[in-house]
Amino acid sequence: MRYLSTFGAAEKWGISSRRVGVLCSQNRIPGAQRAGSRWIIPEDAQKPADARIKNGKYIKMKAEEGGT
């Protein structure tokens, strides 16, 4: 099996290498492993889905509280 570094996965997925490291730390990339102080990610691993807020409820509530 071939592995990518966080930099290689970041380039492949179009996100920062820091973000890839965070996703690895949160166990959101299946098969990612620590190799010393670095993460190695299987070459065929899929980019995890975006877990940020999908509906606008939170955003609407903040706008209403602010009065703008």
Distance bins in CASP14 RR format, pairs under 12 A and 6 or more apart:
PFRMAT RR
TARGET T0000
AUTHOR 0000-0000-0000
RMODE 2
METHOD distances of the structure
MODEL  1
1 31 0 0 0 0 1 0 0 0 0 0 0
1 33 0 0 0 0 0 1 0 0 0 0 0
1 40 0 0 0 0 1 0 0 0 0 0 0
1 41 0 0 0 0 0 1 0 0 0 0 0
1 42 1 0 0 1 0 0 0 0 0 0 0
1 43 1 0 0 1 0 0 0 0 0 0 0
1 44 0 0 0 0 1 0 0 0 0 0 0
1 45 0 0 0 0 0 1 0 0 0 0 0
2 8 0 0 0 0 0 1 0 0 0 0 0
2 40 0 0 0 0 1 0 0 0 0 0 0
2 41 0 0 0 0 0 1 0 0 0 0 0
2 42 1 0 0 1 0 0 0 0 0 0 0
2 43 1 0 1 0 0 0 0 0 0 0 0
2 44 0 0 0 0 1 0 0 0 0 0 0
2 45 0 0 0 0 0 1 0 0 0 0 0
3 9 0 0 0 0 1 0 0 0 0 0 0
3 24 0 0 0 0 0 1 0 0 0 0 0
3 29 0 0 0 0 0 1 0 0 0 0 0
3 31 0 0 0 0 1 0 0 0 0 0 0
3 32 0 0 0 0 1 0 0 0 0 0 0
3 33 0 0 0 0 1 0 0 0 0 0 0
3 34 0 0 0 0 0 1 0 0 0 0 0
3 35 0 0 0 0 1 0 0 0 0 0 0
3 38 0 0 0 0 0 1 0 0 0 0 0
3 39 0 0 0 0 1 0 0 0 0 0 0
3 40 1 0 1 0 0 0 0 0 0 0 0
3 41 1 0 0 1 0 0 0 0 0 0 0
3 42 1 0 0 1 0 0 0 0 0 0 0
3 43 1 0 0 1 0 0 0 0 0 0 0
3 44 0 0 0 0 0 1 0 0 0 0 0
3 45 0 0 0 0 1 0 0 0 0 0 0
4 10 0 0 0 0 1 0 0 0 0 0 0
4 11 0 0 0 0 1 0 0 0 0 0 0
4 12 1 0 0 1 0 0 0 0 0 0 0
4 13 0 0 0 0 1 0 0 0 0 0 0
4 17 0 0 0 0 0 1 0 0 0 0 0
4 20 0 0 0 0 1 0 0 0 0 0 0
4 21 0 0 0 0 0 1 0 0 0 0 0
4 24 0 0 0 0 0 1 0 0 0 0 0
4 29 0 0 0 0 0 1 0 0 0 0 0
4 31 0 0 0 0 0 1 0 0 0 0 0
4 32 0 0 0 0 1 0 0 0 0 0 0
4 33 0 0 0 0 0 1 0 0 0 0 0
4 35 0 0 0 0 0 1 0 0 0 0 0
4 38 0 0 0 0 0 1 0 0 0 0 0
4 39 0 0 0 0 1 0 0 0 0 0 0
4 40 1 0 0 1 0 0 0 0 0 0 0
4 41 1 0 1 0 0 0 0 0 0 0 0
4 42 1 0 0 1 0 0 0 0 0 0 0
4 43 1 0 1 0 0 0 0 0 0 0 0
4 44 0 0 0 0 1 0 0 0 0 0 0
4 45 1 0 0 1 0 0 0 0 0 0 0
4 47 0 0 0 0 0 1 0 0 0 0 0
5 11 0 0 0 0 1 0 0 0 0 0 0
5 12 0 0 0 0 0 1 0 0 0 0 0
5 17 1 0 0 1 0 0 0 0 0 0 0
5 20 0 0 0 0 1 0 0 0 0 0 0
5 21 0 0 0 0 0 1 0 0 0 0 0
5 24 0 0 0 0 0 1 0 0 0 0 0
5 32 0 0 0 0 0 1 0 0 0 0 0
5 33 0 0 0 0 0 1 0 0 0 0 0
5 35 0 0 0 0 1 0 0 0 0 0 0
5 37 0 0 0 0 0 1 0 0 0 0 0
5 38 1 0 0 1 0 0 0 0 0 0 0
5 39 1 0 0 1 0 0 0 0 0 0 0
5 40 1 0 0 1 0 0 0 0 0 0 0
5 41 1 0 0 1 0 0 0 0 0 0 0
5 42 0 0 0 0 0 1 0 0 0 0 0
5 43 0 0 0 0 0 1 0 0 0 0 0
6 12 0 0 0 0 0 1 0 0 0 0 0
6 13 0 0 0 0 0 1 0 0 0 0 0
6 15 0 0 0 0 0 1 0 0 0 0 0
6 16 0 0 0 0 1 0 0 0 0 0 0
6 17 1 0 1 0 0 0 0 0 0 0 0
6 18 0 0 0 0 1 0 0 0 0 0 0
6 19 0 0 0 0 1 0 0 0 0 0 0
6 20 1 0 1 0 0 0 0 0 0 0 0
6 21 1 0 1 0 0 0 0 0 0 0 0
6 22 0 0 0 0 1 0 0 0 0 0 0
6 23 0 0 0 0 1 0 0 0 0 0 0
6 24 1 0 0 1 0 0 0 0 0 0 0
6 25 0 0 0 0 0 1 0 0 0 0 0
6 29 0 0 0 0 1 0 0 0 0 0 0
6 32 0 0 0 0 1 0 0 0 0 0 0
6 33 0 0 0 0 0 1 0 0 0 0 0
6 34 0 0 0 0 0 1 0 0 0 0 0
6 35 0 0 0 0 0 1 0 0 0 0 0
6 37 0 0 0 0 0 1 0 0 0 0 0
6 38 1 0 0 1 0 0 0 0 0 0 0
6 39 1 0 1 0 0 0 0 0 0 0 0
6 40 0 0 0 0 1 0 0 0 0 0 0
6 41 1 0 0 1 0 0 0 0 0 0 0
6 45 0 0 0 0 0 1 0 0 0 0 0
7 13 0 0 0 0 0 1 0 0 0 0 0
7 14 0 0 0 0 0 1 0 0 0 0 0
7 15 0 0 0 0 0 1 0 0 0 0 0
7 16 0 0 0 0 1 0 0 0 0 0 0
7 17 1 0 1 0 0 0 0 0 0 0 0
7 18 0 0 0 0 0 1 0 0 0 0 0
7 19 0 0 0 0 0 1 0 0 0 0 0
7 20 0 0 0 0 1 0 0 0 0 0 0
7 21 0 0 0 0 0 1 0 0 0 0 0
7 38 0 0 0 0 1 0 0 0 0 0 0
7 39 0 0 0 0 0 1 0 0 0 0 0
7 40 0 0 0 0 0 1 0 0 0 0 0
7 41 0 0 0 0 0 1 0 0 0 0 0
8 14 0 0 0 0 1 0 0 0 0 0 0
8 15 0 0 0 0 0 1 0 0 0 0 0
8 16 0 0 0 0 0 1 0 0 0 0 0
8 17 1 0 0 1 0 0 0 0 0 0 0
8 20 0 0 0 0 1 0 0 0 0 0 0
8 21 0 0 0 0 0 1 0 0 0 0 0
8 38 0 0 0 0 0 1 0 0 0 0 0
8 39 0 0 0 0 0 1 0 0 0 0 0
8 40 0 0 0 0 0 1 0 0 0 0 0
8 41 0 0 0 0 1 0 0 0 0 0 0
8 43 0 0 0 0 1 0 0 0 0 0 0
8 45 0 0 0 0 0 1 0 0 0 0 0
9 15 0 0 0 0 1 0 0 0 0 0 0
9 16 0 0 0 0 0 1 0 0 0 0 0
9 17 1 0 0 1 0 0 0 0 0 0 0
9 18 0 0 0 0 0 1 0 0 0 0 0
9 19 0 0 0 0 1 0 0 0 0 0 0
9 20 1 0 1 0 0 0 0 0 0 0 0
9 21 0 0 0 0 1 0 0 0 0 0 0
9 22 0 0 0 0 0 1 0 0 0 0 0
9 23 0 0 0 0 1 0 0 0 0 0 0
9 24 0 0 0 0 1 0 0 0 0 0 0
9 29 1 0 0 1 0 0 0 0 0 0 0
9 31 0 0 0 0 0 1 0 0 0 0 0
9 32 0 0 0 0 1 0 0 0 0 0 0
9 38 0 0 0 0 0 1 0 0 0 0 0
9 39 0 0 0 0 1 0 0 0 0 0 0
9 40 0 0 0 0 1 0 0 0 0 0 0
9 41 1 0 1 0 0 0 0 0 0 0 0
9 42 0 0 0 0 1 0 0 0 0 0 0
9 43 0 0 0 0 1 0 0 0 0 0 0
9 44 0 0 0 0 0 1 0 0 0 0 0
9 45 1 0 0 1 0 0 0 0 0 0 0
9 46 0 0 0 0 0 1 0 0 0 0 0
9 47 0 0 0 0 1 0 0 0 0 0 0
9 48 0 0 0 0 0 1 0 0 0 0 0
10 16 1 0 1 0 0 0 0 0 0 0 0
10 17 1 0 1 0 0 0 0 0 0 0 0
10 18 0 0 0 0 1 0 0 0 0 0 0
10 19 1 0 0 1 0 0 0 0 0 0 0
10 20 1 0 1 0 0 0 0 0 0 0 0
10 21 0 0 0 0 1 0 0 0 0 0 0
10 22 0 0 0 0 0 1 0 0 0 0 0
10 23 0 0 0 0 0 1 0 0 0 0 0
10 24 0 0 0 0 0 1 0 0 0 0 0
10 29 0 0 0 0 0 1 0 0 0 0 0
10 39 0 0 0 0 0 1 0 0 0 0 0
10 41 0 0 0 0 1 0 0 0 0 0 0
10 47 0 0 0 0 0 1 0 0 0 0 0
11 17 0 0 0 0 1 0 0 0 0 0 0
11 20 0 0 0 0 1 0 0 0 0 0 0
11 41 0 0 0 0 0 1 0 0 0 0 0
11 47 0 0 0 0 0 1 0 0 0 0 0
12 20 0 0 0 0 1 0 0 0 0 0 0
12 29 0 0 0 0 0 1 0 0 0 0 0
12 41 0 0 0 0 1 0 0 0 0 0 0
12 42 0 0 0 0 0 1 0 0 0 0 0
12 43 0 0 0 0 1 0 0 0 0 0 0
12 44 0 0 0 0 0 1 0 0 0 0 0
12 45 0 0 0 0 1 0 0 0 0 0 0
12 46 0 0 0 0 0 1 0 0 0 0 0
12 47 0 0 0 0 1 0 0 0 0 0 0
13 19 0 0 0 0 1 0 0 0 0 0 0
13 20 1 0 0 1 0 0 0 0 0 0 0
13 21 0 0 0 0 0 1 0 0 0 0 0
13 23 0 0 0 0 1 0 0 0 0 0 0
13 29 0 0 0 0 1 0 0 0 0 0 0
13 41 0 0 0 0 1 0 0 0 0 0 0
13 45 0 0 0 0 1 0 0 0 0 0 0
13 46 0 0 0 0 1 0 0 0 0 0 0
13 47 1 0 1 0 0 0 0 0 0 0 0
13 48 0 0 0 0 1 0 0 0 0 0 0
13 49 0 0 0 0 0 1 0 0 0 0 0
13 50 0 0 0 0 0 1 0 0 0 0 0
14 20 0 0 0 0 1 0 0 0 0 0 0
14 47 0 0 0 0 1 0 0 0 0 0 0
15 21 0 0 0 0 1 0 0 0 0 0 0
15 22 0 0 0 0 1 0 0 0 0 0 0
15 23 0 0 0 0 1 0 0 0 0 0 0
15 29 0 0 0 0 0 1 0 0 0 0 0
15 47 1 0 0 1 0 0 0 0 0 0 0
15 48 0 0 0 0 0 1 0 0 0 0 0
15 50 0 0 0 0 1 0 0 0 0 0 0
16 22 0 0 0 0 1 0 0 0 0 0 0
16 23 0 0 0 0 0 1 0 0 0 0 0
17 23 0 0 0 0 0 1 0 0 0 0 0
17 24 0 0 0 0 0 1 0 0 0 0 0
17 38 0 0 0 0 0 1 0 0 0 0 0
17 39 0 0 0 0 1 0 0 0 0 0 0
17 41 0 0 0 0 0 1 0 0 0 0 0
18 24 0 0 0 0 0 1 0 0 0 0 0
18 25 0 0 0 0 0 1 0 0 0 0 0
18 39 0 0 0 0 0 1 0 0 0 0 0
19 25 0 0 0 0 0 1 0 0 0 0 0
19 26 0 0 0 0 0 1 0 0 0 0 0
19 28 0 0 0 0 0 1 0 0 0 0 0
19 29 0 0 0 0 0 1 0 0 0 0 0
19 39 0 0 0 0 0 1 0 0 0 0 0
19 47 0 0 0 0 0 1 0 0 0 0 0
19 48 0 0 0 0 0 1 0 0 0 0 0
19 50 0 0 0 0 0 1 0 0 0 0 0
19 51 0 0 0 0 0 1 0 0 0 0 0
19 52 0 0 0 0 0 1 0 0 0 0 0
20 26 0 0 0 0 0 1 0 0 0 0 0
20 28 0 0 0 0 1 0 0 0 0 0 0
20 29 1 0 0 1 0 0 0 0 0 0 0
20 32 0 0 0 0 1 0 0 0 0 0 0
20 38 0 0 0 0 0 1 0 0 0 0 0
20 39 1 0 0 1 0 0 0 0 0 0 0
20 40 0 0 0 0 0 1 0 0 0 0 0
20 41 1 0 0 1 0 0 0 0 0 0 0
20 45 0 0 0 0 0 1 0 0 0 0 0
20 47 0 0 0 0 1 0 0 0 0 0 0
20 48 0 0 0 0 1 0 0 0 0 0 0
21 27 0 0 0 0 0 1 0 0 0 0 0
21 28 0 0 0 0 1 0 0 0 0 0 0
21 29 0 0 0 0 1 0 0 0 0 0 0
21 32 0 0 0 0 1 0 0 0 0 0 0
21 34 0 0 0 0 0 1 0 0 0 0 0
21 37 0 0 0 0 0 1 0 0 0 0 0
21 38 0 0 0 0 1 0 0 0 0 0 0
21 39 1 0 1 0 0 0 0 0 0 0 0
21 40 0 0 0 0 0 1 0 0 0 0 0
21 41 0 0 0 0 1 0 0 0 0 0 0
21 48 0 0 0 0 0 1 0 0 0 0 0
22 28 0 0 0 0 1 0 0 0 0 0 0
22 29 0 0 0 0 0 1 0 0 0 0 0
22 32 0 0 0 0 0 1 0 0 0 0 0
22 39 0 0 0 0 0 1 0 0 0 0 0
22 48 0 0 0 0 0 1 0 0 0 0 0
22 51 0 0 0 0 0 1 0 0 0 0 0
23 29 1 0 1 0 0 0 0 0 0 0 0
23 30 0 0 0 0 0 1 0 0 0 0 0
23 31 0 0 0 0 0 1 0 0 0 0 0
23 32 1 0 0 1 0 0 0 0 0 0 0
23 39 0 0 0 0 1 0 0 0 0 0 0
23 41 0 0 0 0 1 0 0 0 0 0 0
23 45 0 0 0 0 0 1 0 0 0 0 0
23 46 0 0 0 0 0 1 0 0 0 0 0
23 47 0 0 0 0 1 0 0 0 0 0 0
23 48 1 0 1 0 0 0 0 0 0 0 0
23 49 0 0 0 0 0 1 0 0 0 0 0
23 50 0 0 0 0 0 1 0 0 0 0 0
23 51 0 0 0 0 1 0 0 0 0 0 0
24 30 0 0 0 0 0 1 0 0 0 0 0
24 31 0 0 0 0 1 0 0 0 0 0 0
24 32 1 0 1 0 0 0 0 0 0 0 0
24 33 0 0 0 0 1 0 0 0 0 0 0
24 34 0 0 0 0 1 0 0 0 0 0 0
24 35 0 0 0 0 0 1 0 0 0 0 0
24 38 0 0 0 0 1 0 0 0 0 0 0
24 39 1 0 1 0 0 0 0 0 0 0 0
24 40 0 0 0 0 1 0 0 0 0 0 0
24 41 1 0 0 1 0 0 0 0 0 0 0
24 42 0 0 0 0 0 1 0 0 0 0 0
24 45 0 0 0 0 1 0 0 0 0 0 0
24 48 0 0 0 0 1 0 0 0 0 0 0
25 32 0 0 0 0 1 0 0 0 0 0 0
25 34 0 0 0 0 1 0 0 0 0 0 0
25 39 0 0 0 0 1 0 0 0 0 0 0
26 32 0 0 0 0 1 0 0 0 0 0 0
26 39 0 0 0 0 0 1 0 0 0 0 0
26 48 0 0 0 0 1 0 0 0 0 0 0
26 51 0 0 0 0 1 0 0 0 0 0 0
27 33 0 0 0 0 0 1 0 0 0 0 0
27 34 0 0 0 0 0 1 0 0 0 0 0
27 39 0 0 0 0 0 1 0 0 0 0 0
27 48 0 0 0 0 1 0 0 0 0 0 0
28 39 0 0 0 0 0 1 0 0 0 0 0
28 41 0 0 0 0 0 1 0 0 0 0 0
28 45 0 0 0 0 0 1 0 0 0 0 0
28 46 0 0 0 0 0 1 0 0 0 0 0
28 47 0 0 0 0 1 0 0 0 0 0 0
28 48 1 0 1 0 0 0 0 0 0 0 0
28 49 0 0 0 0 1 0 0 0 0 0 0
28 50 0 0 0 0 0 1 0 0 0 0 0
28 51 1 0 0 1 0 0 0 0 0 0 0
29 39 0 0 0 0 1 0 0 0 0 0 0
29 40 0 0 0 0 0 1 0 0 0 0 0
29 41 1 0 1 0 0 0 0 0 0 0 0
29 42 0 0 0 0 1 0 0 0 0 0 0
29 43 0 0 0 0 0 1 0 0 0 0 0
29 44 0 0 0 0 0 1 0 0 0 0 0
29 45 1 0 1 0 0 0 0 0 0 0 0
29 46 0 0 0 0 1 0 0 0 0 0 0
29 47 0 0 0 0 1 0 0 0 0 0 0
29 48 1 0 0 1 0 0 0 0 0 0 0
29 49 0 0 0 0 0 1 0 0 0 0 0
30 41 0 0 0 0 1 0 0 0 0 0 0
30 42 1 0 0 1 0 0 0 0 0 0 0
30 44 0 0 0 0 0 1 0 0 0 0 0
30 45 1 0 0 1 0 0 0 0 0 0 0
30 46 0 0 0 0 1 0 0 0 0 0 0
30 47 0 0 0 0 0 1 0 0 0 0 0
30 48 0 0 0 0 1 0 0 0 0 0 0
31 39 0 0 0 0 0 1 0 0 0 0 0
31 40 0 0 0 0 1 0 0 0 0 0 0
31 41 1 0 0 1 0 0 0 0 0 0 0
31 42 1 0 1 0 0 0 0 0 0 0 0
31 43 0 0 0 0 0 1 0 0 0 0 0
31 44 0 0 0 0 1 0 0 0 0 0 0
31 45 1 0 0 1 0 0 0 0 0 0 0
31 46 0 0 0 0 0 1 0 0 0 0 0
31 48 0 0 0 0 0 1 0 0 0 0 0
32 38 0 0 0 0 0 1 0 0 0 0 0
32 39 1 0 1 0 0 0 0 0 0 0 0
32 40 1 0 0 1 0 0 0 0 0 0 0
32 41 1 0 1 0 0 0 0 0 0 0 0
32 42 1 0 0 1 0 0 0 0 0 0 0
32 43 0 0 0 0 0 1 0 0 0 0 0
32 45 1 0 0 1 0 0 0 0 0 0 0
32 46 0 0 0 0 0 1 0 0 0 0 0
32 48 0 0 0 0 0 1 0 0 0 0 0
33 39 1 0 0 1 0 0 0 0 0 0 0
33 40 1 0 1 0 0 0 0 0 0 0 0
33 41 0 0 0 0 1 0 0 0 0 0 0
33 42 0 0 0 0 1 0 0 0 0 0 0
33 45 0 0 0 0 0 1 0 0 0 0 0
34 40 1 0 0 1 0 0 0 0 0 0 0
34 41 0 0 0 0 0 1 0 0 0 0 0
35 41 0 0 0 0 0 1 0 0 0 0 0
39 45 0 0 0 0 0 1 0 0 0 0 0
41 47 0 0 0 0 0 1 0 0 0 0 0
41 48 0 0 0 0 0 1 0 0 0 0 0
52 58 0 0 0 0 1 0 0 0 0 0 0
52 59 0 0 0 0 0 1 0 0 0 0 0
53 59 1 0 0 1 0 0 0 0 0 0 0
53 60 0 0 0 0 0 1 0 0 0 0 0
53 61 0 0 0 0 0 1 0 0 0 0 0
53 62 0 0 0 0 0 1 0 0 0 0 0
55 61 0 0 0 0 0 1 0 0 0 0 0
56 62 0 0 0 0 1 0 0 0 0 0 0
56 63 0 0 0 0 1 0 0 0 0 0 0
56 64 0 0 0 0 0 1 0 0 0 0 0
57 63 0 0 0 0 0 1 0 0 0 0 0
57 64 0 0 0 0 0 1 0 0 0 0 0
58 64 0 0 0 0 0 1 0 0 0 0 0
58 65 0 0 0 0 0 1 0 0 0 0 0
59 65 0 0 0 0 0 1 0 0 0 0 0
59 66 0 0 0 0 0 1 0 0 0 0 0
60 66 0 0 0 0 0 1 0 0 0 0 0
60 67 0 0 0 0 0 1 0 0 0 0 0
60 68 0 0 0 0 0 1 0 0 0 0 0
61 67 0 0 0 0 0 1 0 0 0 0 0
62 68 0 0 0 0 1 0 0 0 0 0 0
END
